[in-house]
């Protein structure tokens, strides 16, 4: 099982933007040093807490500060930009990083972003579907392109302006062949969108704020989509994100990961709970569809979504979760604000150097026994 990293990020509004950008960069540089496989970074245009406005631009600053980690958008919000812009910028990123690029995609869920750019009343899922078709076509085709799908608002061609002998009218293709890995974040239990991912060979990343009992539904729907495309799903393609804090001492872990009102985990889930409630999306946290909204308290969410403890305790909880979900290819560690930089760094170090080796050793023994 690989170890990955995902940060939205979520920082308190009083913090200096330059400082949080520097902190988020330092976290990914540390991931690279510790051997994390990849790092996903989210983006929003209008959120003072989730304050990276363009994940691809942010990740580009890390290409030459890292050596081996794959740099991923988590996500690029396809409804917010013309697909040609996304296609050529992603292709350039892929070349600059020499293939260390993963393109995470979504429509863009924050309604204030949509209002700011004038698409609040449009079907953003439809824009997303149209955009991804065009991006793939740009990467697959050669001039003159002539991209004109029925019902798709985006038309791409150079009938009036091309001068191929001068290089005019040519769109960039990625370094990776046939294209970079495309990953979609999955939030809802039993999400039907995962079936579509399977059909198109996009890979699912199950969100860290979803209850573990619902994770298996993502794999089942992904496998269904792959089967409909005449293919077999590969467990290596499924990423599962979890909110984890590891400390040398269980008491420290309990305080920083769960009990302290100033804990970044407390702040993170306070934010997520308020935003999900505001967006009528409390179903994300529910253990069953009919669970009353009033039961979805901060204590309930943190009890179900935060894993904290010493190395032994965290290893046991990850293995217990895996018994419930079945196997998956990558455990994605959710990054938080660094209230205490020393504890934050130590948690990542323990996760990479002690937790994951023990988890993988236990998985190996289990597989051998079978």
FIKE-288942 format. One line per field, with one value per residue (C-alpha): y, x, z. Coordinates in Angstrom, 1 decimal, m for minus. Each point is the difference from the previous one (the first is absolute). Layout:
% residues N
py <- Y / ...
px <- X / ...
pz <- Z / ...
% end
This chain:
% residues 370
py <- 0.0 / 3.4 / 3.1 / 3.2 / 3.5 / 2.3 / 3.5 / 2.3 / 2.0 / 1.4 / 2.8 / 2.4 / 3.4 / 2.0 / m1.7 / 1.9 / m1.3 / 0.0 / m2.1 / m2.6 / m0.3 / m0.5 / m2.6 / m1.9 / m0.1 / m1.2 / m2.9 / m1.3 / 0.4 / m2.1 / m2.6 / m0.3 / m0.5 / m2.6 / m2.0 / 0.8 / m1.1 / 3.1 / 3.2 / 1.5 / 3.6 / 1.6 / 3.3 / 2.6 / 3.6 / 1.5 / m1.7 / 1.7 / m3.3 / m2.3 / 2.6 / m1.5 / 1.5 / m2.1 / m3.4 / m0.4 / 3.3 / m0.9 / m3.4 / 1.5 / 1.7 / m3.4 / m1.6 / 0.9 / m0.1 / m3.7 / m3.1 / m2.9 / 0.7 / 0.3 / 3.4 / m0.1 / 2.5 / m0.8 / 1.2 / 2.1 / 1.4 / m0.6 / 2.1 / 3.2 / 0.1 / m0.7 / m3.5 / 1.1 / 2.0 / m3.0 / m2.4 / 2.0 / 1.1 / m3.5 / m1.2 / 2.6 / m1.0 / m3.6 / 0.9 / 2.3 / m2.8 / m2.7 / m2.0 / 0.6 / 1.4 / m1.4 / 1.9 / m0.1 / 1.4 / 1.1 / 2.5 / 2.3 / m0.3 / 3.5 / 2.0 / 3.3 / m0.8 / m0.6 / 3.2 / 2.0 / m1.1 / 0.0 / m3.7 / m0.5 / m0.8 / m2.3 / m3.7 / m0.3 / m3.8 / 0.3 / 2.6 / m2.4 / m2.9 / 2.1 / 1.4 / m3.4 / m1.3 / 3.0 / m0.3 / m3.6 / 0.8 / 2.8 / m2.5 / m2.8 / 1.9 / 1.9 / 3.2 / 1.2 / m1.7 / 0.7 / m0.7 / 0.4 / m2.5 / 0.0 / 2.1 / 1.1 / 3.8 / m0.1 / m0.1 / m0.2 / 0.5 / 2.3 / 0.2 / 3.8 / 0.6 / m3.0 / 0.3 / m3.4 / 0.8 / 2.7 / m2.1 / 2.0 / m2.0 / m2.8 / m1.1 / m1.5 / m3.7 / m1.4 / m1.6 / m3.3 / m2.3 / m0.2 / 2.5 / 0.7 / m2.0 / 1.7 / m0.2 / 1.0 / 0.6 / m1.8 / 1.4 / m1.5 / m3.5 / m2.3 / 2.7 / m0.9 / 2.2 / m2.7 / m2.3 / 2.6 / 0.2 / m3.7 / 0.2 / 2.6 / m1.3 / 3.0 / m1.0 / 0.6 / 1.8 / m0.5 / 3.1 / 0.1 / 1.4 / m3.0 / m2.6 / m3.1 / m2.3 / 1.6 / m0.4 / m3.5 / 1.5 / 2.0 / m3.0 / m2.0 / 2.8 / 0.5 / m3.8 / 0.1 / 2.8 / m1.8 / m3.2 / 2.0 / 1.1 / m3.6 / 0.4 / m1.2 / 2.5 / 0.2 / 0.5 / 2.1 / 2.7 / 0.7 / 2.6 / 0.3 / 3.3 / 0.0 / 2.7 / m1.4 / 1.4 / m2.1 / 0.9 / m1.7 / 0.1 / m0.9 / 2.9 / 2.5 / m1.6 / 0.2 / 3.7 / 1.3 / m2.3 / 0.1 / 1.9 / 3.3 / 2.8 / 1.6 / m3.3 / 0.3 / m3.1 / 1.7 / 3.1 / m2.1 / m1.9 / 3.0 / 1.6 / m3.1 / m0.5 / 3.6 / 0.0 / m3.3 / 1.2 / 3.3 / m1.9 / m2.6 / m2.7 / m1.5 / m3.4 / m0.2 / m0.6 / m2.2 / m3.6 / m0.8 / 2.0 / 0.5 / 1.2 / 3.3 / 3.1 / 0.9 / m3.1 / 1.3 / 2.0 / 0.9 / m2.8 / m2.5 / 1.1 / 0.0 / m3.4 / m1.5 / 1.8 / 0.6 / m2.7 / 0.9 / m1.7 / m1.5 / m2.1 / m3.3 / 1.5 / 1.6 / m3.2 / m2.0 / 2.5 / 0.1 / m3.8 / m0.1 / 2.4 / m2.0 / m3.1 / 2.0 / 1.7 / m2.8 / 0.6 / 3.3 / 1.3 / 3.2 / 1.4 / 3.8 / 2.0 / 3.2 / 3.1 / 2.6 / 3.5 / m0.2 / 1.3 / m1.7 / m0.5 / m2.5 / m2.3 / 0.3 / m0.9 / m2.8 / m1.5 / m0.1 / m1.5 / m2.7 / m0.7 / m0.6 / m1.6 / m2.2 / m0.2 / m0.9 / m2.6 / m1.8 / 0.2 / m1.4 / m2.8 / m1.0 / 0.0 / m2.1 / m2.5 / m0.2 / m0.5 / m2.7 / m1.8 / 0.0
px <- 0.0 / 1.4 / m0.1 / m1.4 / m0.8 / m3.0 / m0.6 / m2.9 / 1.6 / m2.1 / 1.7 / m1.5 / m0.9 / 2.2 / 3.2 / 2.2 / m0.5 / 3.7 / 0.8 / m2.7 / 1.2 / 3.5 / m1.2 / m2.0 / 3.2 / 2.1 / m2.5 / 0.3 / 3.8 / 0.0 / m2.3 / 2.6 / 2.8 / m2.0 / m0.8 / m3.7 / m1.2 / m2.0 / m1.5 / m3.4 / m0.8 / m3.5 / m1.0 / m2.7 / m0.4 / m2.0 / 0.8 / 2.2 / 0.7 / 0.4 / 2.3 / 1.9 / m1.7 / 1.7 / 1.4 / 2.0 / 1.7 / 0.8 / 1.3 / 2.2 / 2.0 / 0.9 / 1.3 / 3.6 / m0.3 / m0.9 / 1.7 / m2.4 / m3.4 / m2.8 / m1.7 / m3.8 / m2.8 / m2.6 / m1.9 / 0.1 / m3.6 / m0.9 / m3.2 / 2.0 / 2.4 / m0.1 / 1.1 / 2.7 / 1.7 / m0.1 / 1.2 / 3.1 / 0.9 / m0.2 / 2.1 / 2.7 / 0.0 / 0.4 / 3.1 / 1.5 / m0.4 / 1.2 / m3.2 / m0.3 / m3.5 / m3.5 / m3.1 / m2.7 / m3.3 / m3.4 / m2.7 / 0.8 / m2.4 / 0.3 / m3.1 / 1.7 / 2.7 / m2.8 / m1.8 / 3.2 / 0.6 / m3.7 / m0.8 / m2.0 / m3.2 / 1.6 / 0.3 / 3.6 / 0.0 / m1.0 / 2.8 / 2.4 / m1.0 / 0.3 / 3.4 / 1.6 / m1.1 / 1.7 / 3.2 / 0.4 / m0.7 / 2.6 / 2.6 / m1.0 / m0.4 / 2.3 / m0.7 / m2.5 / m1.8 / m3.5 / m1.4 / m3.8 / m1.9 / m3.8 / m1.5 / 3.5 / 0.3 / 3.8 / 1.1 / 3.7 / 1.6 / 2.1 / m1.8 / 0.6 / 3.3 / 2.4 / 3.4 / 1.5 / 3.3 / 0.5 / m1.2 / m3.2 / m3.1 / 1.7 / m1.0 / 2.4 / m0.1 / 1.1 / 3.4 / m1.7 / m1.4 / m2.8 / m0.9 / 0.6 / m2.0 / m3.4 / m1.4 / m3.4 / m0.8 / m3.1 / m2.0 / m3.5 / m0.8 / m0.9 / 0.9 / m1.2 / 2.8 / 2.5 / m1.6 / 0.8 / 3.6 / 0.3 / m1.3 / 2.5 / 3.0 / 0.1 / 1.1 / m2.0 / 1.3 / m2.5 / m0.2 / 1.4 / m3.3 / m2.1 / m0.9 / 2.2 / m3.1 / m0.9 / 3.3 / m0.6 / m2.9 / 2.5 / 2.1 / m3.2 / m1.2 / 3.5 / 0.3 / m3.5 / 1.0 / 3.2 / m2.0 / m2.4 / 3.0 / 1.1 / 3.0 / 0.9 / 0.5 / 3.5 / 0.1 / 3.1 / m2.1 / m2.1 / 1.2 / m1.6 / 0.6 / m0.2 / 0.5 / 2.9 / 2.2 / 2.9 / 2.0 / 2.6 / m2.4 / m3.8 / m0.7 / 1.5 / m1.8 / m3.3 / 0.5 / 1.2 / m2.1 / m3.3 / m0.5 / 1.8 / m2.3 / 3.0 / 0.8 / 0.2 / m2.2 / m2.7 / 0.2 / 0.0 / m3.1 / m1.7 / 0.5 / m1.1 / m3.1 / m1.1 / 0.6 / m1.8 / m2.9 / m0.1 / 0.0 / m2.6 / 2.6 / m0.1 / m0.6 / 3.8 / 0.4 / m3.1 / 0.4 / m3.3 / m2.3 / m2.8 / 2.3 / m1.5 / 2.0 / 0.1 / 2.1 / 2.8 / 1.9 / 3.7 / 0.6 / m1.7 / 2.0 / 3.3 / m0.6 / m0.7 / 2.5 / 3.2 / 2.6 / 2.5 / 2.4 / 3.5 / 1.4 / m1.4 / m3.5 / m0.1 / 1.3 / m2.7 / m2.7 / 1.2 / 0.0 / m3.5 / m1.3 / 1.5 / m1.9 / m3.2 / 0.9 / 2.0 / 3.4 / 0.9 / 3.1 / 0.9 / m0.7 / m0.1 / 1.0 / m2.1 / 2.1 / m1.1 / 1.0 / 3.2 / m1.1 / 3.1 / 2.5 / 2.1 / m3.0 / m1.2 / 3.4 / 0.5 / m3.4 / 0.9 / 3.4 / m1.5 / m2.7 / 2.6 / 2.8 / m1.9 / m3.7 / 0.0 / 2.9 / m1.9 / m3.3 / 1.6 / 1.7 / m3.3 / m1.7 / 2.9 / m0.4 / m3.7 / 0.4 / 2.6 / m2.3 / m2.8
pz <- 0.0 / m1.0 / 2.2 / m1.5 / 1.2 / m0.5 / 1.3 / m0.8 / 1.8 / 3.0 / 1.9 / 2.6 / m1.6 / 2.4 / m1.3 / m2.5 / m3.5 / m0.9 / 3.1 / m0.8 / m3.6 / 1.3 / 2.5 / m2.6 / m2.2 / 2.9 / 0.7 / m3.6 / 0.0 / 3.2 / m1.6 / m2.8 / 2.5 / 1.8 / m3.1 / m0.5 / m3.4 / m0.9 / 1.3 / m0.9 / 0.6 / m0.2 / m1.4 / 0.6 / m1.3 / 2.8 / 3.3 / 2.5 / 1.8 / m3.0 / m1.5 / m2.9 / m3.0 / m2.7 / 0.9 / m3.2 / 0.5 / 3.6 / m0.9 / m2.7 / 2.7 / 1.4 / m3.2 / 0.7 / 3.8 / m0.1 / m1.6 / m0.2 / 1.3 / m2.6 / 0.1 / m0.3 / m0.4 / 2.6 / m1.9 / m3.2 / m0.1 / m3.6 / m0.1 / 0.8 / m3.0 / m3.7 / m0.6 / m2.5 / 2.8 / 2.3 / m2.7 / m1.1 / 3.5 / 1.3 / m2.9 / 0.7 / 3.7 / m1.0 / m2.1 / 2.7 / 2.6 / m2.5 / 0.7 / 3.7 / m0.5 / 0.9 / m1.1 / 2.6 / m1.3 / 1.2 / m1.0 / 2.9 / 3.0 / 1.6 / m1.0 / 0.7 / m2.5 / m2.6 / 0.9 / m0.3 / m3.6 / m1.0 / m0.3 / 3.2 / m1.9 / m2.5 / 0.2 / 1.1 / m0.3 / m3.6 / m0.6 / 1.7 / m2.2 / m3.2 / 1.1 / 0.7 / m3.5 / m1.6 / 2.1 / m1.0 / m3.6 / 0.0 / 1.3 / m2.4 / m3.3 / m2.3 / m1.9 / m1.2 / 3.0 / m1.1 / 3.4 / m0.2 / 2.2 / m0.2 / 2.8 / 1.2 / 0.4 / m0.6 / m3.7 / m0.8 / m3.4 / m2.1 / m3.3 / m0.3 / 1.7 / m0.2 / m1.5 / 0.8 / m1.8 / 2.5 / 3.0 / 0.2 / 0.9 / 1.8 / 3.5 / 2.5 / 0.9 / 3.4 / 0.7 / 1.2 / m2.6 / m0.7 / 2.7 / 3.7 / 2.6 / 0.6 / 3.6 / 1.2 / 3.7 / 1.2 / 2.9 / 0.0 / 1.3 / m2.9 / m2.5 / m3.5 / m1.4 / 0.9 / m2.6 / m2.6 / 1.2 / m0.5 / m3.5 / m1.0 / 2.0 / 2.3 / 3.5 / 3.3 / 3.1 / 2.9 / 2.1 / 3.6 / 1.4 / m1.0 / 2.6 / m0.5 / m0.2 / m3.4 / m1.7 / m1.3 / m2.1 / m2.0 / m0.9 / m1.0 / m2.3 / m1.5 / m0.7 / m1.5 / m2.4 / m1.0 / m0.7 / m2.2 / m2.0 / m0.4 / 2.4 / 3.5 / 2.8 / 1.5 / 3.7 / m0.4 / m1.6 / 3.1 / 2.5 / 3.4 / 1.9 / 3.8 / 2.7 / 2.1 / 2.8 / 1.3 / 3.1 / 2.2 / 2.9 / 0.1 / 2.3 / m2.3 / m2.9 / 1.8 / 0.9 / m3.3 / m2.2 / 1.8 / 3.3 / m0.2 / m1.2 / m1.8 / m1.8 / m3.8 / m0.2 / 2.1 / m2.3 / m3.2 / 0.8 / 1.5 / m3.4 / m2.0 / 2.2 / m0.4 / m3.8 / m0.5 / 2.0 / m1.9 / m3.3 / 1.0 / m0.2 / 3.5 / m1.6 / m0.4 / 3.7 / 0.6 / 1.0 / m1.8 / m2.3 / 2.5 / 2.9 / 1.4 / m0.8 / 3.7 / 0.7 / m2.2 / 2.6 / 0.1 / 2.5 / m2.2 / m3.1 / 1.8 / 1.7 / m3.4 / m2.1 / 2.0 / 0.6 / 2.7 / 2.3 / 0.4 / m2.8 / 1.3 / 0.4 / m3.5 / m1.6 / 1.7 / m1.1 / m3.6 / m0.2 / 1.6 / m2.6 / m2.8 / 1.2 / m0.5 / m3.3 / m1.6 / m1.6 / m1.7 / m1.7 / 1.9 / 3.4 / m0.3 / 3.0 / 0.4 / 0.7 / 2.6 / 1.1 / 2.0 / 3.4 / 1.5 / m2.8 / 2.0 / 0.6 / m3.5 / m1.5 / 2.5 / m0.9 / m3.7 / 0.9 / 2.2 / m2.7 / m2.7 / 2.0 / 2.5 / m0.7 / m3.6 / 0.2 / 2.7 / m1.8 / m3.2 / 2.0 / 1.5 / m3.4 / m1.4 / 2.8 / m0.5 / m3.7 / 0.6 / 2.4 / m2.7
% end
